[in-house]
């Protein structure tokens, strides 16, 4: 079905030149938000962090509710039992090694989550793209054989982690296949790529993500989802700071 849609897009573009350019930034951001938001979600994932010659792997189980709440639990290895709970723009972490809950705030939010290329701020940025950014559609191009729109986004407020994003949006699935994340100075901070797009319960979902910190040579984080469920009934007690300390 997806290949048929891609062929249809290509034919329409050839027959009606300029058709793809008619899309607006608001429409694109609205479709991105539709794909990336949900009522509830349960997932299992494997995160592989590469720092030069050092490689660490983590297995995680997570629940989410809307764009405001989420929990993550590390399931294996030395970090087993580590948990995180996000509510709006606040984040708490339970560390089993010290048996206490710590609130992550201030400059700590910019640190890599468990040493990865994804910061705690990245984890918390689940709110609407449309609410956070404005921008322009700069044109079309091909990325990994897929026709995409190239979109330049500018943050609407100073509290957004990345003031500028250059995003390549799949013209069929509306998945942001590649992002370039920039500082106010124009320095490239990170790249973020999504792939292995599947349809799950009517949503287009990228099952693989790769994040690279461009300020650290040889630094790469790969996140692969092993399972995803958008129809799960999540127990209410999970979304609380008290849940973090439960075994």
Secondary structure, 3 states (H helix, E strand, C coil): CHHHHHHHHHHHHHHCCCCHHHCCHHHHHHHHHHHHCCCEEEEEEEEEEEECCEEEEEEEEEEEECCCEEEEEECCHHHCCCEEEEECCEEEEEECCCCEEEEECHHHHHCEHHHCCCEHHHHHCCCCHHHHEEEEEEEEEEECCEEEEEEEEEECCCCCCCCEEEEEEECCCCCEEEEEEECCCCCEEEEEEEEEEEEECCEEEEEEEEEEECCCCCEEEEEEEEEEECCCCCCHHHCCHHHHCCC
